[in-house]
Amino acid sequence: MGRLKLILGGLVVLVVGVIIAGVAILKSTDFNQYKGEITEQAKAATGRDLVINGDLELDISLSPKVRVSGVSLSNAEWGSAPNMVKVKSFAAEMKLMPLLFGDIHIVEVALIEPEILLETNKAGKGNWEMGPKEAKAEEQSASSSDPAKLPAVNKVRIEKARFIYKDGVKGETTSIVIDTMEASADDLDDPLNLLFKGSFNDHVVELAGKVGTPEDLMNNAPIDLDLTLKAAGAEVKITGNIQEPAKGNGLNLALSAKSDNIARLAELAGSQVGKVGPFEMAATVSGGQMKYKVGGLNIKIGGSDLSGDITADLSGKVPQIDVALGSKLLNTKDVTPQSSEQASAEPQKPAEGTSAKAEKLFPSDPLVLDGLKAVNANVAYKAETLIANDFTLTQFTKKLTLKNGLLNVLPAFAMGGGVFDGQVTLDGRNSPAKLKIDLTGKDLGLGNSLKETGVTDLIHEGKTQIRFDLNATGTSVAGLMASLQGKTLVNVGEGKIKSSKVNFLGGDLITGVFENILPSAKEGEFTPFSCMIVNLDFNKGVSKFDKTIAMQTNVMNVASSGEINLANETLDVGVKPEPRGDTADLGVNVGGLASMVRVSGPLSNPGIGIDAFETAKAAMGVGAAIATGGMSILFSSLTDKALADGDPCATALGKKSTSTAPAATENTTGEKQPASDNPIGGLLNLFGKSK
């Protein structure tokens, strides 16, 4: 027994002696002498130059440590910078015992202040695509069929890193700064803990949670996820599992997100939009084998909601997207970006007779018809209530189908007791594309629709009929507008409108016109109207019309003639008012000279001015009255009354007017206006004499 102990003791001393001798030899070895061999091997494997400026250091223990500083890897020949990777310091700690059996088990890898540049050239090739130029296909095939065994790693730590991605195709740059990033697991079969703190495009980003186990990740086995991402005021959570993570198959995930302003999320992608929110979202993501589903989608933005399912089948030659969504309430104000500065800013009107610099409304860029063929889709949306620009639409539906380049849209809704429906078709199967618009609105109640949203001081009543029957062909939006053929009709029935808020119809332009032709518009009172008509026929993008735009109010008949040219994006329209009732006794008077308005210029920003021809006629009429002692006014008044259109809306609709003299109407206070005096009385009044 004593001899056995002596033998075992001797063996232990021998082993320890060998280890001590080995450690002493390793510690006395200058590993810098192997730099050349290391860089040569890197060059052979990657085709790039590896530079090691610092010393190679090795700490010998049961957990040996390797450290090196000043390491860089050169970029692709076409790259925008000399180096693809630069690292201030690299360190790795590994276990000794597995090394004795040919296995590599790394306890920790640490990268300090790495700078990594990933970029693509204009052809889309990435600088991370490496390999020796002389590598043969059969050698590459052999190496790929027998991949090297990956080392086991317990922890990866990165500090003060900077990643830059340059997209050579789009010309965009994305920057990621990492303050701290850790991925760690106690053992290979324990969950991998993730921690990330840094910034993306100058926005602070934090990520924390667990992702499967290192062993599962290496073997493409099912993994569990439990992650929380915080960025730009938003919090996103992902939980669930993936059966085949490397292939993206077997997804079974639950998503949730919330944000006080989702516009801040858009800034992560470099987009600048106004405030939208608050926002909440929940959904599940499932599927695999190139077929995926977003189910149970539930979104709340402000007071609006959206729910439903979205499926995508990417397995075929042409992807198929199916969308079925619905809302109890969707208010466009909740989902439309709007900055507080823009909302509070007062609109600026162009100076009289002038217009701002013209901008094209219709883009001339070629329609991407191949894009219409790149995907097939069925989209169905329903909303119990949809609010757009304060108008309430109920039973709103929109069905969209896209197949092989043929797009069909079927909108329908109820509004203030009336209904609207029709079809819009864009056929992009061949070039040029063909557009057809067939829309009808019956008894749409403008005033009633506004009342439902609490707007009671804008329009009262105003039953409206709408008919659009148009078609066009073209290779761009501008081309479609330039070839537009067909009819448009908007017929608004009796009601009254708040003149001071009439700009909802068309902004500063309409406000300027109304201020020039409607007395009550200047006084800021309600203006009763009998009708408003826009009846235009288009031929090759041009509508030349004569009195087919008209309005009749309590004090004025207004008719418009002119030309709208969608091809040139210009208009030249005269708006001529004619007084009604006792405002018409003397025909055109000096105070009415400025009431003859002409709207002309580019569609994007036309100017409002005086109609020179009509004003000259009126001025000559006043001069003639003075020269003839008032006799010209007598005959002019008789002629104007004989030729006056007492029903301009009937004229605009192509119907024969049933009245040729202005009728007595109610004023804004509801009091009856007396019938017009006869011309003789008007003539006597001109000379200061009573009847």
Summary of the structure (lengths in Angstrom):
residues: 691
radius of gyration: 39.1
end to end distance: 152.2
largest distance: 153.1
contacts: 2109
relative contact order: 0.04
helix: 24%
strand: 45%
